[in-house]
C-alpha cells in the first residue's frame, strides 16, 4: 500500500514546512488547491509529487526528481534542479528565486509560465523550453546551453520590468505577431528590443531575436553620421514574414559623440535615430526617430523608429543606434565655406547650398572673385543644391585657389513672401 502525504485546502489557506524532504518510490505527496509547501533544504522525489492548481511549492534547497512530478500550480526554485524522471509543468509556473546561481538540468520542457526573479544567473540545459502563456523577467539573467532553444508560443507574452537589468543571454524564438518585447543580452551587455507594432503572416510568423556585442563593425550609410560601435540586435525570420514593424530599443553604454565610423556629412545638428542593415558589418541606414526618453541622448535611452521596416522569409536584419543630420522644424539652410574640385569625396568637389523647407523660387545666388567679377549665379534653389559651382567661371576658365564672396537671397516654403539674405566668403582649394 502507498504511503500518502496530502495537504488540502477547503475554505482557508494553509502552509507546511519540511526539512530534507524525501518522497519514497511508494509514496505520494499532493499539495491541494490554495496550499503551499516550503522545503528548507533538499528535496528528493522517487515517488510522486502533485501540485494542484493554485497551490505551490517552495524549494529552498536542491531538488532532484527521479519519479513523477506534476506541477499545475507554481514551483519556486531557489537552488539547482535535476530531473531524470517525469516532470510535467505544462499547466503550471516555474519561478526562479534566491541569490545564488542556479542550474536547471532537464530534457524537453513545456511550461505555462516562467518567471525570473532572483539575483545571479540561471542556466538551463533542457533540450528546449517552450512557454505557452508568459515569460517574465524581473531580476536575474537566464541562459541556456548552445544546443537548447527558448520558444515563446503564439498567444504567449513576454514581460520585462521597467528599469530592470534582467535579461536572457541568448536567442529568444517567438511565434506570432503584434506587440513583442525581447530583453536580450550578450557577454554582460544587454538591452530590450521591442516591436511596438508588427504585422505579418500571423500565427505562422516565427522570429528569432538576439543581441550581439561586437564593437566596431557597423558602417554608416549616406543618411547617417555614424552608427553604434557597441551593440546590435539581430532579427531573423525563421518562418512567415514581417510585413510592417515599428521598432523600439533600450540602449546603454553607447557613445554617440565619438563614433569611430563617422561620415563627413555637412550638418549643423545631429539626432539619435534607429538604424538597420542587412548584415552586422554592412551599411546601416536610418529608420528615423519617433521618440526618445529616459535618456541623456548620448550614452543611454529608449528610442523608437518613425519609419517601418519589413523582413522577408529566411532573412536577417540588424538594428542599432545611429546619428543622423537633422534640421530645425521651421527649416534650416547651410552655406559651406570651403570646397575643392580635386576632393576625394564627391560631395566636396562643388560649392552647393544645403537646406530644408527652402523655396525653389524666389531664390538667388551670386559668387564673385577677388576682382569683383561674377563667376557663378543661379535663380533656383534646386540648381544651387544639386549642381552648384564647380570652380569654373562664366568664360569657361578654372578659377585659381583663393577667397570668393557669395551673396544669397532665399525664402522658406511656408512664408515665400519674406526674403532672407546671406553673405559670406568661400575658400576654393585647388
C-alpha positions, 0 to 999 in steps of 0.5 A: 500500500502507498504511503500518502502525504496530502495537504488540502485546502477547503475554505482557508489557506494553509502552509507546511514546512519540511526539512530534507524532504524525501518522497519514497518510490511508494509514496505520494505527496499532493499539495491541494488547491490554495496550499503551499509547501516550503522545503528548507533544504533538499528535496528528493522525489522517487515517488510522486509529487502533485501540485494542484492548481493554485497551490505551490511549492517552495524549494529552498534547497536542491531538488532532484526528481527521479519519479513523477512530478506534476506541477499545475500550480507554481514551483519556486526554485531557489537552488539547482534542479535535476530531473531524470524522471517525469516532470510535467509543468505544462499547466503550471509556473516555474519561478526562479528565486534566491541569490545564488546561481542556479542550474536547471538540468532537464530534457524537453520542457513545456511550461505555462509560465516562467518567471525570473526573479532572483539575483545571479544567473540561471542556466538551463540545459533542457533540450528546449523550453517552450512557454505557452502563456508568459515569460517574465523577467524581473531580476536575474539573467537566464541562459541556456546551453548552445544546443537548447532553444527558448520558444515563446508560443503564439498567444504567449507574452513576454514581460520585462520590468521597467528599469530592470537589468534582467535579461536572457543571454541568448536567442529568444524564438517567438511565434506570432505577431503584434506587440513583442518585447525581447530583453536580450543580452550578450557577454554582460551587455544587454538591452530590450528590443521591442516591436511596438507594432508588427504585422505579418503572416500571423500565427505562422510568423516565427522570429528569432531575436538576439543581441550581439556585442561586437564593437566596431563593425557597423558602417554608416550609410549616406543618411547617417553620421555614424552608427553604434560601435557597441551593440546590435540586435539581430532579427531573423525570420525563421518562418512567415514574414514581417510585413510592417514593424515599428521598432523600439530599443533600450540602449546603454553604454553607447557613445554617440559623440565619438563614433569611430565610423563617422561620415563627413556629412555637412550638418549643423545638428545631429539626432539619435535615430534607429538604424538597420542593415542587412548584415552586422558589418554592412551599411546601416541606414536610418529608420528615423526617430519617433521618440526618445526618453529616459535618456541623456541622448548620448550614452543611454535611452529608449528610442523608437523608429518613425519609419517601418521596416519589413523582413522577408522569409529566411532573412536577417536584419540588424538594428542599432543606434545611429546619428543622423543630420537633422534640421530645425522644424521651421527649416534650416539652410547651410552655406559651406565655406570651403570646397575643392574640385580635386576632393576625394569625396564627391560631395566636396568637389562643388560649392552647393547650398544645403537646406530644408523647407527652402523655396525653389523660387524666389531664390538667388545666388551670386559668387564673385572673385577677388576682382569683383567679377561674377563667376557663378549665379543661379535663380533656383534653389534646386540648381544651387543644391544639386549642381552648384559651382564647380570652380569654373567661371562664366568664360569657361576658365578654372578659377585659381585657389583663393577667397570668393564672396557669395551673396544669397537671397532665399525664402522658406516654403511656408512664408515665400513672401519674406526674403532672407539674405546671406553673405559670406566668403568661400575658400576654393582649394585647388 
